[in-house]
Amino acid sequence: MHRKTLRRTSVALLMVAASALTLSACAPAVDVPAASDAANPACAPMMVALPDTIGDAALRKTNSQATAAWGDPSQIILRCGVNVPGPTTDRCVSVNDVDWVIKEGDPVWTLTTFGREPATEILIDPVKLEAANISSATVLAELSNAAGKIKASRQCVGQEDLQNIPGS
């Protein structure tokens, strides 16, 4: 009789564990609107190269093509296929040979690849990142490797670069 009770308990525990796994697999996808050029085939190599985690934020499922989200609630959103930025006076930084145009919003910052078509956009809230102990530098370092899968055709130039152009 003791064996039957042990067997029933084991079966019950297995069923509870299976139910928990099933329920966690059914977690809702993050609602991220697709970019206008999300179907561009050049997004595919970048999307498969995305990291599973950024800091302690895990990659989550999204409901749109060429999008990604990390953290629960989402702390980092990525969209491939956004409009390619033209010449700008916004700040531009280069991380791992990928140029990023930075637009500081309140509260969300937008970081967009420069000189790559299609362009990739990252949306972050620096306050939420800080609360999660993730720096914006970490985000750019982790995502630049994947964004680099889309070839660059231009680079950011700064004021100092313009001064070195002959005839200027």
N, C-alpha and C positions, 0 to 999 in steps of 0.2 A: 504494500500500500504506500509506503514511503517513496518508492520509485515512481509511482503514478503521479503523486503530488509534485515531485521534483520535475518530472517531464512536463506536466501541465504548466508549472511555473516557468520553465524554460521556454515553452511554446508561447506563453503569454508575453514574456519579455521580448522575444524575437518579433512578435506582432507589434508591440509598442514601438520597438526600434524601427521596424519597417515603416510604420505609420509616420513616425517623426521624420524619417528621410523623405518620404513621399510628400509630406506637407512642406518641408523646407525646399524641395525642388519646385514647388508650386508658388514660391514667393513671387509677387507681382513684378513684372518688368518695369524698369524705370522709363517714364514717359519723356523721351527726348525727340523733339521735332527733327526730321531729316533735313539736311542742307539741300539747296537747289540742285547741286551736282553730285549728290550722294551715290548715284549709280555709276559714277565714273570708275572704270576698271582700275585706274591708278590708285584708288583708295584701298583695294584689296590687299596688296602686300603690306601696307602699313597696318591695317586692321589685324592681320594675323600675327604681327610682331609686337602688339601691345602687351605690356607687362600684366601679370595676374594681380599684382599688388603695387601700390605706391605708398610707401611708408607702411602703416598698418591698415590702410584702406584697400579692401578687396574689390576686384573687378566684379561688376554686376551685369545682369542681362538688361538689355534695352529693347524698346519696341520698334526701333527704326533702323534702316540700313545705314552702315558707315557711322555708327555712333557708339559711344562707350561711356560708362559711369563707374566711379570708384567711391566706396564708402556707403554706409547706411546710417543716416540719410546721406545722399550723394554729396560729396565734397568736391569732386572733380568731374566735369562733363567734357567729352570730346566729340566733335563733329567733323567729318571729312567731307569736302565738297562745297565749302563755303566760298563766297566771292573772294577772288584774289585781290589783295589790297594793292592799290596803286601807290604812286609816290606819296609820302606822308611826312609830317614833321613829328609824328608820335615817336616815343622812345622805341628803339629797336635793340635787342640784345642777341648775341650769337651764343648758342649753347651746343656743344658737340657738332659744330659746323652747320647748325640749323639756325636761321635767323627768325626771330619772333618779334612781331610788332605788339606793343603792350598798350592797352587802353585801360586806364584805371577808372573804374566806375565806383558807385557807392550803392550797394556794397560789392557788386560782382565785377571782377576784372576779366577782360577778354584778351587772350593771347592768340595771335594768328600768325601762321607761318608766312614768311615773306619770300617771294621769288620761287615758289613751288606751285605747280598747277596739277591738280586741284589744291586749294589751300585747306589747311586744317585749323580748327578753332578749339581752344580750351577755355572753359568758363570756370573760374574759381572765386571763392569768397575768402580773402586772406584771413579774416577773423575766424571763420570755421576751420580753415586749415591749421591755424595756430592752435586752436583748441584741440585739434587732433594730433598736434605735434608733427605736422608736415609743413615743410617750408616750400615756398613757390619755386625756389631753386631746385629742390628735389623733384617737384612735378616736372619742370622743364628738362632736367637731366634724364629722368625716367622716360619721358615721352619723345625726346628729341631723337633717340635711336630709332624708334618706329617711324617718326615723321620723316627721317632721313631716307626712308625707302622710296619717297617721291623725289625725283631728281630736281635739283635747283637749276633755275635758268637765270636768276639775278641774285644780287646780294644787297643788303642794306648799306647805305653810305651815310656817313656823318658829315658834319660841318668841316672837320679836318680833312676828309677825303676830297671835298669840293675845292678846298684851297690848293690842293696839289694837282688839279687838272690844268694842263697847259692852256693858256689863253683866258684863264678865269681871273 
